[in-house]
Amino acid sequence: MTETNVSDAEVDRPRVPAPTITKPPRAARRLRRGSPVARWTLRLIAVGYVLGLVALPVGTVVQRTFAGGLHPVLESLQNPDLLAAARLGLIVSVISVLINTVFGVGAAVLLVRYRFPGRGLLNAVIDLPVSISPVVVGIALILVYGENGWFGPTLTKLNIQIIFATPAIVMATVIVALPLVVREVIPVLEEVGTEQDQAAQSLGANAVQRFLRITLPTIKWALAYGVVLSLARSLGEFGAVRVVSGSVPGVSETPTLFVNDNYQQFGPKAEQAAFTMAFALMLISVLFIVVIALLRPKEQNQ
Amino acid sequence: MSIVVSGISKNFGDFVALDDINLEVPRGGLTALLGPSGGGKSTLLRIIAGLEFPDRGEIRIEGKPATWLAPQKRSVGFVFQHYAAFKHLSVYRNVAFGLEIRKRPKAEIRSRVMELLELVHLENFADRLPSQLSGGQRQRMALARALAVQPEVLLLDEPFGALDAQVRKELRDWLRKLHDEVNVTTIFVTHDQEEALEVSDEIVVINNGRIEQTGSPTELYDHPANDFVMGFLGPVTRLDGRLIRPHDIEVLREATPGTTAATITRLLRVGFEVRAELRTETSEPWVQLTRGQAEDLELAPDGTVWLRTNHKATTLAAT
């Protein structure tokens, strides 16, 4: 009760910036923290949980990668299939992220600013890839574009290869990462509303000028965050790509498929290559985490 | 006439926002659209700006038909209640926005923006971001931004509604002075009758999607067309079956011909004024007096006084 009264008085007084954190009374603080025994038990459980579940397996991969020193790692980097997989992974990720960025911004603007028939459906369908297993996405793509699929005969006649080729890998990746940009951008657009846009309009700006000068700068941090998330998701995708790619080494094998296939082969060379690629993927993930951590506070300041 | 509104109607679903509105706004004037929230005044302003389109009717701005023109094609400046500041741009860039869109030369933009910032007393804040300004400063910036492109018409939607009472009063006086200086045809929406009476040349009272009355502040206050306008523009009480302003009732110590006996039920002091709540045989009026008047009359609860309508008073038959 006392706490509420104090903060109310501060709100009523004009122009005095209210302290962001009000210290609760001492008794309340002690109560919230609990006894030292409970505190330490909770910490141990939390740390032990994370160590056992995440750090230990990840650490093992690092340890196995460099078990024979640096030389085998460098040698496996010469593996043409590994390089081909890395190249394919990069191409697929970049294309997918580009597609999802353009679609994501467009869909977010559409969903926030316009009311049209089918809006609810679009909103729901965008979230579908999160709830559907990637394997199902892969199978669905084959059912539509595969040899015996809906468009199969037409595609064969036109001599266009989609399934077991790069187009299907890109499509699968685009689908699984579909909602990431949209869901980052929508809350920001909702929060700023349409007044700035209308103000720009009354000042003479046309739709393109308004998008470039007002909307894009407003959503840029959310967009950057969404792009990083999409990039990470695209690089890490396995299930859907596994189904549609055919996983031919050097041709349609993405980095994750490369890790899987080489790990399952016998022989120290293949295993070393698998670990090298796994380590590279992990390194990129860590990089993304750092980038996201750097983007976050800026996003909140906006 | 600068703006001619003829036969404008607008529905939002089943809700009738505007019903056959006809209005002419003189060039160079400062016109207030006054009325309760949800009465349709903001919708009318947004239709004039092109941010909303009517179901029926026509808008002409400076003689040109503008009903279906996009906002960026009308020469109209718009100021929003919540400022609509471009948060990522400095005060300078905010004001320069319309000129940059029009691709004016850099030097011209610079001199025009600085001139406007001086006009709104923000010349020292050019490099700040809107988030570093107070509400009143942000609204002045928004005004400068709207004026930068030299619009034929300036539209303000509850421009001081989000500010605290003190700042609101200051900005009100300042807007009046600014208008006399810049002389651009201005329409502003408000639900504050004091604001409308104090600032505008002409008041348009809008209620339930219709215009109740149009006229100068004095005309409207002294000759309200109906009980709604009378009640909305100032305090109203009832005396012997008629509506009257509480400061138009004279209080006497002794009975004279044409007076009504009343018992004082309650005395209330509000700052410099005294409100006396009374009871006559047929009504329960209240009277607004100065402190001096109340003391001279030696008013006290349960005392008896005699009431008379001031001969210059406006009264309407109570319905």
Interface residues (C-beta under 8 A of the other chain):
Chain A: P14 V192 E195 Q196 Q198 A199 A200 Q201 S202 L203 G204 A205 N206 Q209 R213 I214 P217 T218 Q302
Chain B: A49 G50 L51 A70 P71 Q72 R74 V76 G77 F78 F80 H82 A84 A85 F86 K87 H88 L89 F97 G98 I101 R102 A142 R145 A146 A148 V149 D164
